[in-house]
Amino acid sequence: MSRGFTADDVSAQTGRTVLVTGANAGIGFEATKILAARGAHVILACRDSDRAEAAMNRIRVDVANAELSFQPLDLADLDQVRDAAKVVLAGPRIDVLINNAGVMIPPKTLTKQGFELQFGVNHLGTFALTGLLHPHVDDRIVITGSIAHKNGAIDYSDLGARRSYHNWTRYQMSKLANLLHMFELDRRLSAAGRATQAIGCHPGVALTELTRHLPMPLRAMTPLAGPFFNSAAQGAWPTLQAATGAHVQGGDYLGPQGLGEVSGRSGPARATRTARDPKLARELWMRSIELTGVDPGI
């Protein structure tokens, strides 16, 4: 693992089923493409059926025998999360759940249930989906974090961002929540004697659709910065390592190995002491049950 993990290191996945949220674009699309090329059946869990269909068609251009299917999923609506989970639970078991979908620094928006969009989608939707599906997952549950978690803090007093809204602060908060969730989930799975493991990853700085909400001057500069950042395909390497890497253990956190974890091959990443705090994680877990109405039961 010292040289770092890339898509070339993904082993044969024949006979395995992987569900990827947000699989129609960016990192989710690139991970889905590689997994399909290695023989996995990949379920693309996405909001938009047309975009999912277009993504599957694009993959089939390069992977003629790709085994792909579509599952409607809108993480901004907890009712739809429950509906999607019912369908998945009624089907064959899955080997890996990749929680990839997320939003980044949008204008202030609320989910259907009234939560600020980034916390609602990135954490609460992911928490609810994982809480419903984990008994159906045999191998790994991947949760996507970000280097932005390092400056995050959970503001329970204003989850709807009614008093104030700063898009970066809310993004950082949601990504801290993702890591608190991942570490706590792995602790609970282990304590329950489950073979299923929770693993975290982050893409570094990858040039994907998530950058569309950057201020115009920064968006204009992104092509110039390209050589210093990961492409979407490179940004998918930590996701692929988390999902398939032979030496990965529950509770591992993976990301790019370049300076500042911004780009490069995948390997061990650094999570803050706050992100690893079991007390904070337990509090978030219990609050998330209250907020979503989903109790994972572990």
N, C-alpha and C positions, 0 to 999 in steps of 0.2 A: 504493500500500500504506500510505500515511501515515494514512488514515482508519481503517484496520483492516479485517479480513476477517470476514465473517459468512456464514451459510448462503445469503444472497441472492447472494453472489458465486460460488457454485459453478456452473461452466459446464455445458453439455450433456455428458452422459457416455454417450450412446447408442453401443452397440457395444463398450463397455469392460466388463471383468470385474474385480471387486474382491472380495478375500477379507478378511473382517473377523473377527478372533478376539474372542470375548466379545460377540457382536453382539446378544444377546437382551435386554440391559438397559443402562440408563445411557447413557454416552457412545457405546458401540458401537451401541446401538439407534438413537440419534438420528442418528448418522452414516450408518448403513445406510438409514434412512428417507429422508434427503435424497439420498443417492446413487441410490437406487431411483427417487425422484421425478424425477431428472434423466436417467433412462434407463439407468443401469448395471445389469448383472446382478451381484447381490451374493450371495456365498456366505457364509452365516452359519456360522462355525466355532465350535461351542459344545459344552459337556459334555452338556447335557440336551436330548433331542429334544422333549419336551413343551413346555419353555419356549421352545425355538427355534420350534416350530410356532405357539405362542401369539403370539410376537413377529411372525412373518410374517403371521399373521391380522390383528394390530393395524395393521401397515403397510398391508395391502391395503384396510383401511377408508378410509384417506386417499389411497392410491396404487393405484387399481384395477388398473392394468396392470403392477404391480411384478413384476420378474423376479427371483425369489428362490430360493435352494436351500439345503439344510442339509448341513453336513459335521460328523460327530461329531469332537470334539477335546477331549482332557483334557490340559492342559499339565502336570498334576501326575504324569503317567505317561509317561515317555519312550518306552515301547513303543507306547503309543497315538499319540504324536506321529508316530512312524515310520509307523504304519498310516495315519494321516490323510494324511501327505505322499505315500504311495504312491498313494492314490486321486486326490489333486489332480494329481500328476504324470502320471497316466494320462489326464487330461482336457485340455480346451483350455487354452492358455496364459492367464495372468492378467496384467492390466496393473498392478494395485496390490495389494500385501499390506499390510494394516493390522494391526499387532501392538498390539491394544488390550486384550486380556484381562489381568487381573491381580487380585491379592488385596492387601488393605491391613489391617494391624495385627490379624490374627486371633490367637486363643490359639495357643500352641505346637502346631504340627502338622508332620508330615513327609510328603514326597512318597513315592510308591511306591518310589523308588530311595534314600530315606533322607536327602534334603536338606531343610533348613528350608523350609517351604512358600513363603514370599515370594521367597526367592532362587531356589528351584526352579521356581516358576511364572513369576514376573515376568521373571527372566533366563534360567535354563537352558532352560526349555521354549521360550521365545521364540528363544533362540540356536539350539536344535536345529531348530525348525520353519523358521526363516529359512535356516539352513545347508542344509537339504534342499531348500527351495523356490526359493532365489534364482535358479537357472538357468532357472526356469520363469516368472520375473517380468520383464516387458518395460520397465516404466516406473519405478515407485517402490516402495520398501520403507519403511514408516512404523513408527517405534518410539516408544512412549509413555513419556516420562519424568515428572518431577514436580519442583516446587520443593523437595521434600524431599531431592533429591539433594545439595543444597548442604551438608548436614551428614553426608553418607554417607562410609563407609570400608569397604573390602573386608576381611573377616576370613577369610582362607583357612584359618586354623588350626582353625576350628570351624564349618564350613559346615552341619553338622547341628544346631547350637545345643545341643550336648550339655552344654557347660560352663555356658552361661548363655543366657537368652533375654529380650530386651526387644523388644517388638513394633515400636516406632517405630524403634529402631536398625536392626533387620533390614529394615524397609521402606525406610529411607534408603539402606541398603547396596544393596538390589535396584534402586533407582531410579538410583543412581550407576552401577551395572553396565549398566543400559539405555543410558545416554548414552555410556559408554565403548564399548559394543558398536556403537552407531549411528555414532559418529565413525570407528571402526576399519573398520567395514563399508564406509562410503563411501570411505575411503581405498583399501581393497583393490579395490572395484569399479572405481574410477577407474584405479588402476594396472593393472588387467587389461584396460583399454580397453572396459569395459562401458558401455552407455548407461543402464543401470539405476542409480538413485541412492537413497541412504539419507537419510532426513529424520527429524528428531526433533520431538516436540511435547509439550506438557503442557497440562492443562485448567484450570490455576489451582486454585482451591478450588471444586469443583462438588458440589452436593448430590445424590449418587447412592447406589446400594446399598452402595458401598464404605464409607460412613460407619456401617454397621450394627455395627461392632466398636468404635466410640467408646465411652468410658465413659458411663454413663447421664446424668450431669449435662450433659455436652456434647451428647449426642444430644437431650436435652430442649430445649436452647437453639438447635438448628439452625433451627427455623422462624423464630425471632426474628432470626437472623443472615442469613436468606435474601436480603434486599435487598442485602447486601454481597458475596454470593458469586455464582457462576455457577449457573444451572440446568443440568441435564444437557444440554439443547439448546444452551445457550451454551457449555458446556464442550467440546462437539463441534466448535466452530469451528476451533480449531487443528488438530485431526485432519483436518478437511475441507480446510483450506488446505494442509496437508502433502500430502494425497492429490491435490489438484486445482489448487492455485494456479498461475496462469500464470507468475509471476516467482520461483517457488521453485527453489532450487538444491540439489544434493547437499551434505550436511553442514549445511544450515540447521537451526535449532532455533527452534520457534515456540511462542508462548503468549499469554495475555491481556495487553493493554496497560495495564490499570489499575494502580493503586498496588500495588507488591509483586507484580505479575503474578498477582494473586488473581482478578480478574474483568475483563470487558470484551472488546472485539473482539480478534481475533488479529493478531499480527505478530511481529517478531523478539523472541526471549527470550534470557535470559542464562544461559549454562552456566558453571560454575566452571572455574578453571584445572585443577583435578584431573580434572574430567570430560573435558577436552580434552587430557589428557596422553597422547601417543602411546606412551610406554614402559609406563605402567600399562595402557593399552588392549591392547597386544600381549601383555602377561602374562595379562590376563584372557581374551583370545582363546585362547591356548594352553591355559590351565587349563580353559576351557570345553570345548574339544575332548576333553581327558582325561576330564572329568567326565561328558560326555554321550555320548561315543563317536561324535559327529558332527563330521566335518571338512568345512567348507564348500568347501575346495579352491581358495580364492582368497587 
